[in-house]
Amino acid sequence: MALTGVSTSVVDMSGDTTGLVIAKGTTAERNAIPSPQAGMIRDNTETDKVEVYNGTDWRNLVEAGNAIPPLTVDYLVVAGGGGGGGNRGVTSQSGGGGGAGGLRTSYGSVTGGGGNAESTPTLDLSTNYTITVGAGGSGGTTNGTNGNNSVFNTITSTGGGFGASHDPSGNAGSGGSGGGRGSGGGGVTPGKGLAITTPIQGYNGGNTDIQPTYDPAGGGGAGGLGEDGGSTGNGGGGSGINSLISGISVGYAGGGAGGWRSSNTKWQKTSGASLGGDVGGSSFGIAGGNGGANTGGGGGGGSQATGGTGGSGVVILKYPDAYTTSLSTGGGLTSAVDSTSVPGYKVESFTSGTGTITFS
C-alpha cells in the first residue's frame, strides 16, 4: 500500500510504545520479487534476519544496522587417504603405507610444512557451490587403492596414493601424497605426491631397499616425505599439517607407516604425526592401522597381512556468522556448524557425501 498526501521526503511514523513492521517472507518469496530496487528492506522469516537489497545482492543487517561484511569464505579441503599395501600372501613380507589425501587451504595458520595458503574467495548469495567429501582408499592384501578427491567449488584436493605390496612388479600409487614401496623393493618406485605443483598438496612416498627381507616404506604426508624402509626397520609416514581454521589446532593428512616384519618394537615406526594409519600391532599377521576418519590420513601397511584403510577426507568452511547455509538433498551431504569457537564466524565441517550448498 502506497502512502499518499506526503509533502516532504521524510515520513514521520514515530510512536512511543510500538515498532515498525516491515514486509516479511521466506527466501523463496524474496527470490521471486521480479525487480527489487536498491534500498528495499524486508524481514526473512526463515533466517530471522532483516535484509536489504544493495542493487546487486540481498544482504543481511547486523544489530547496529550496518551491512554485514562481504561473503569471504576460508576453506580447508582434505581428500581421502590412500589404502596401505599388504604382503601378497608371501610369508614374512609386508606392504607399504598409503599416502595422505591432498590438502588445500586458504587459511594462513598452518604448521608442519607444505600446505601453502591460497587466496580467500568471495562468494555470492543464492548460488550453488559443490561440496564433495572423498572417501579413503581400501587396504589390500596386495596393493591398496587410491583415496577419493574432495571438492569445494573450484577447489579440488586429490586422493592419496596407495601403498604397494611386496610384489615387485608394480608401482606404488601417486596422488595428493604418494604411497610407499613394499618390502623387498615391492612397488618398483614410490608413489609421487603433488608437491611440485602450485598449490602444494602433498609429498612423495618413501623408498626401500631391494633386499627381500627389508622392511617397506611409509606413505607421504601433506607436510613431508614418507620415510624410507630398509634393514633398520619400516618407514614412518610423512608428517601431516596442523590447521587452526576451526579455532583450535587440529592435524590432518599424515602418511601411513609401512608394515613391519618383526615383533622387535625398536623397528616399529608409526604414522606421520599420528595422523595416518598406524602400522600393525606387536606380532606377526596384524593388519595395517586405518587412517583417522575425516583426517585424510594414509592407511598403514600390513604387517604380513592386509593394509589399512585410508582415512576419509573433510571440507571445512569459515565464514561471517551473519550468513547461513542450505544443503541440497539426495547426495548424503552432512555437516555440523560451530558458531562459538571463532568469534564473529561460523565454522562448518562437511564430513560425508556430495551435494551443493547455498549462502543466504
Secondary structure, DSSP 8 states (H G I E B T S, - for coil): ----S--SS------SS------EE-HHHHHT-SS--TT-EEEETTTTEEEEE-SSSEEEB-TTS-B----B-EEEEE---------TT-TT----------EEES-S-EESS--------B--TT--EEEE--------SS-------EEETTEEE--------S-TTS----SSS-----GGGTTSS----S-SSSS--------B-S-TTS-------SSS----BBTTB-------EEE-TTSS-EEE--------S-S-GGG----GGGTS-----SSTTB------TTTT------BSS--------EEEEEEETT--EEE-SSSB-EEEEESSSSTTEEEEEEEE-EEEEEE-
